[in-house]
Amino acid sequence: MEAGSIKQKATTGVLWNAIEKFSVLAGQFMIGIVLARILMPKDFGLIGMLSIFIVVSQSFVDSGMGLALVQKKDRTELDFSTVFVFNFLISTLFYLILFFAAPFIADFYEMPQLVGISRILTLNLIINSLAIVQRTRLVININFKTLAKINVISVVIAGSCGIICANLGYGVWSLVVQNLVLATVSVVLYWSLSKWKPSLKFSKKSFNDLFGFGSKLLLASIYGKILQNLYDLTIGKKFSAADLGYYNRSKSFVELSSGSITRILHQVTYPVLCSLADDKERMVAAYIRMIKMAGFMIFPVMTLLSLLADPLIRFVLTDKWAMAIPLLQWMCFARIIYPVSVINMNLLNAIGRSDLYLKVDLSKFPFILFFLVAAIPYGVKAMIIGQVFSAIIGFFINAYYPGKFYGYGAWAQIKDLSRMLLATAIMAVPVYFLTNSIEHHLLAIFTGGSCGLISYITACYFLKVNELNEIKSIGLKLLNKKKNQSDISDSASPDSNKSD
């Protein structure tokens, strides 16, 4: 692939990913506001109790095969069909396992209503399996425009169904319906907009080749999903469903900010780094730019979200969710470095070292488990503070191999990110004093957000943060491109050919 083509595809991919993620962010945010106002924290907690079982099963369904297809250079139609057949069969198997395990899950949490909820909600495993290959093909082609359309439409339709059910008094089942509709609409759109249809052929050789790479990612994914949802499991068991609801609502805010930025960078950086894997110099240059851009975006966003947590939750979710405020504030700092760590891990997969990916992921487990266990007696807030320390240690572990292979380890990354960190600190000072002096919640959100944006951009300008100029350059190019397309369209219109 030509250098210009890669750069253009990467830029376009980032743009459409940003459009998708932040459109979905806005949609989910508004839908979440409405549902949180109607439903109770316990309703969200009940769904959270099942999350670890669903996401671990979903990891088995994918088994790293999607990423294996992206990484493989000489992929064939038989490879795609093999993965499709495998995904469907394994999803059916895990649905049956969870169906019969539902009473045991309900007994574990001492929540009898979880039997019916889990048996219906886990149908998503089978539904989602039908579109994994179609989604992977779009990622391979860096066709994030189609992905954006699919995800935005799915979120709007599913959210509308969830709100209707909530207003009709269905309680927690409103969230079940929302999740099922989201999966179903997504699959229908993937099949409608994708040109690829499965041949239902299965090749043992193809499976072995792909699973050889994907198996290590499977183990890493299972491990990662367990860790990500270990807190849900622990809070659901040790504390109340309402406490888990507060935790999950806080996590949803963070997922829609840090999570959106992370998914943008993950979906774009992985195929781009894979395409450059044979050109070390260009790959490292692209990798460093991605690290800097991640820091430029994530540091101010998460800091601002933490500073505005109080008025934001009280205004959009009402005071019944006030217990989530300190959880959200600390969770922002637990996830502030996460997108950078994801890029570090993506690099290992891009160069075909999924074995090191697994090794790095497993090496973080003792620290995470230690902080979790130590914090349990002190409550949910202490558990999230423990996540902050786990994230810091995890960053240094994730950056070890990039430093060893390419001379760009943790301290080199911190040095490159230091100006953005300083700009973020400068931004935080006026926002903190401003929001604490304003009692009206909406005014505090608007004023604090505006002040944060202006002060961060100003600080970056005086600190000469290059990423600010890069964002400006991309914006000008897009505006010029749009203007040129408009001029071409005008010149090609019938009226333009008429003489005065």
Stockholm file with secondary structure:
# STOCKHOLM 1.0

chainA/1-500         MEAGSIKQKATTGVLWNAIEKFSVLAGQFMIGIVLARILMPKDFGLIGMLSIFIVVSQSFVDSGMGLALVQKKDRTELDFSTVFVFNFLISTLFYLILFFAAPFIADFYEMPQLVGISRILTLNLIINSLAIVQRTRLVININFKTLAKINVISVVIAGSCGIICANLGYGVWSLVVQNLVLATVSVVLYWSLSKWKPSLKFSKKSFNDLFGFGSKLLLASIYGKILQNLYDLTIGKKFSAADLGYYNRSKSFVELSSGSITRILHQVTYPVLCSLADDKERMVAAYIRMIKMAGFMIFPVMTLLSLLADPLIRFVLTDKWAMAIPLLQWMCFARIIYPVSVINMNLLNAIGRSDLYLKVDLSKFPFILFFLVAAIPYGVKAMIIGQVFSAIIGFFINAYYPGKFYGYGAWAQIKDLSRMLLATAIMAVPVYFLTNSIEHHLLAIFTGGSCGLISYITACYFLKVNELNEIKSIGLKLLNKKKNQSDISDSASPDSNKSD
#=GR chainA/1-500 SS CCHHHHHHHHHHHHHHHHHHHHHHHHHHHHHHHHHHHHSCHHHHHHHHHHHHHHHHHHHHHHTTHHHHHHHCSSCCHHHHHHHHHHHHHHHHHHHHHHHHHHHHHHHHHTCTTHHHHHHHHTTHHHHHHTTHHHHHHHHHTTCHHHHHHHHHHHHHHHHHHHHHHHHTTCTHHHHHHHHHHHHHHHHHHHHHHCSCCCCCCCCHHHHHHHHHHHHHHHHHHHHHHHHHHHHHHHHHHHSCHHHHHHHHHHHHHHIIIIIHHHHHHHHHHHHHHHHTTTCHHHHHHHHHHHHHHHHHHHHHHHHHHHHTHHHHHHHHTCGGGGGGHHHHHHHHHHSTTHHHHHHHHHHHHHTTCHHHHHHHHHHTHHHHHHHHHHHGGGCHHHHHHHHHHHHHHHHHHHTHHHHHHHSCCHHHHHHHHHHHHHHHHHHHHHHHHHHHTCCCHHHHHHHHHHHHHHHHHHHHHHTTCHHHHHHHHHHHHHHHHHHHHHHHHHHHSGGGGSCC
#=GC SS_cons         CCHHHHHHHHHHHHHHHHHHHHHHHHHHHHHHHHHHHHSCHHHHHHHHHHHHHHHHHHHHHHTTHHHHHHHCSSCCHHHHHHHHHHHHHHHHHHHHHHHHHHHHHHHHHTCTTHHHHHHHHTTHHHHHHTTHHHHHHHHHTTCHHHHHHHHHHHHHHHHHHHHHHHHTTCTHHHHHHHHHHHHHHHHHHHHHHCSCCCCCCCCHHHHHHHHHHHHHHHHHHHHHHHHHHHHHHHHHHHSCHHHHHHHHHHHHHHIIIIIHHHHHHHHHHHHHHHHTTTCHHHHHHHHHHHHHHHHHHHHHHHHHHHHTHHHHHHHHTCGGGGGGHHHHHHHHHHSTTHHHHHHHHHHHHHTTCHHHHHHHHHHTHHHHHHHHHHHGGGCHHHHHHHHHHHHHHHHHHHTHHHHHHHSCCHHHHHHHHHHHHHHHHHHHHHHHHHHHTCCCHHHHHHHHHHHHHHHHHHHHHHTTCHHHHHHHHHHHHHHHHHHHHHHHHHHHSGGGGSCC
//
